[in-house]
Each structure stands twice: as C-alpha cells, then as structure tokens.
Amino acid sequence: MTRHLGLISALAALNFGLSSPALAHPHVWVTAKAEIVFAADGRVTGVRHHWTFDEAYTAYVTQGLDKNGDGKLTPEELQELASENAASLNEFDYFTVLKARGKPQTFDVPREARMAMEKSQVSMSFLLPLKAPVAPSGAVSVEIEDPTFFVYFSLTEGQAAISLANAPQGCVTSIAKAKPLDSTMQQILQDEGAIQRQDIGIEYANRAIIACP
C-alpha cells in the first residue's frame, strides 16, 4: 500500500493527530533559500527552492522509508515522498508569491523535485517555473511564507538566501528576512490559532526585491 506522506497529509496529521491542543503554532519549521532563475533573454522563468525541515517533521514523514534497513535514507528512497510533496504544494500556493511590476504571477507545476537527508533533517529542492516568463524591468519581488503560520519559513544567512541564476549584468537583490518568533509571539499564535500574517506585521515575512537595469 502506498503511504501518502505529502505535505497535506503530514501537516494534517501533525495538526489533528500528533499535536496536543496546547502546542503552539508553528508546527513545522523550514530553513529556506531560493534561486531566481533567468533565461538567456534576461526574463525571469521561475524559482528554484531548497527547504530544510525541522527534526520533528523529518522524523514523522520519513517513517518506514528506509527500505533496505541500513539505517540511512538515500535520495532514491525519498523520491516518492519528494514527488508527493511537490504535487501537494499547489494546495498551499507553493508558499511562494512572485510579482512583476507589482502583479502576482502564476506558477506551473513544480519540476525536478528531490529530497535528501542533511544529518538529522530532510531537505527538499524543486524548480517552480512560471507559466509565462516575465521581464525583470520595473522590479521583481518574491515572498516565501505561510500566511497562516502553520509552517514558519526562515531564510538562510547572507545574500545566498535569495540568489540569481544567469541574471543580466547589473541586477541587484535586496532581502528582508522574517523576524524570528519569540516566546510572546508564539503564545499569541497559540491563543489565536491560525491567523493571517498581514494581521501581525510585515516583519514576519520573507521578501526579496530584484532590480535589473
């Protein structure tokens, strides 16, 4: 029998089965970095994500996936999970918003989904292509977040958190990372349940603006 361990089922189980009512949001923590992909003609074609999940989520979603029983999880053993996670992302709007000249763009289905173990944490990478490439003139922005705070995304350190692949010469990136959740904010989230990020401030969102000449 196929085990359905995509993001939808895993998050639902964590929310309704594995967690107690007192467990505060978020339930899943992700350290993220992203690469904005450009075509040869200078247009933006998509976003390549790399997400590293927390140890608790890792332990849950990788149960029973060590098929040869050697105590190690290979990318091959994790491929079914990677494919299912990628397929489920549309339910969450891919946790990604890309805007060109202030207008949100539409994504195609994810491609090249892969998962691997990084010590005790599972990571996932995938390409999220735009349905229609966009010119970067007038600025392109990207946001990586879960507005309900069920999943909390934090970017890796430094400018590598949002990098550019094959960008035209002169493009620059300005990154604003989400403010870490302190104990006070986590208590608010626990008391209020799933609330929208815009209700508590922009400082809890990850955003980058890419400006090209």
Secondary structure, 3 states (H helix, E strand, C coil): CCCCCCHHHHHHHHHHHHCCCCCCCCCEEEEEEEEEEECCCCCEEEEEEEEEECHHHHHHHCCCCCCCCCCCCCHHHHHHHHHHHHHHHHHHHHHEEEEECCEECCECCCEEEEEEEECCEEEEEEEEEEEEEECCCCCEEEEECCCCCCEEEEECCCHHHEEEECCCCCCEEEEECCCCCCHHHHHHHHHHCCCCHHHCCHHHCEEEEEECC
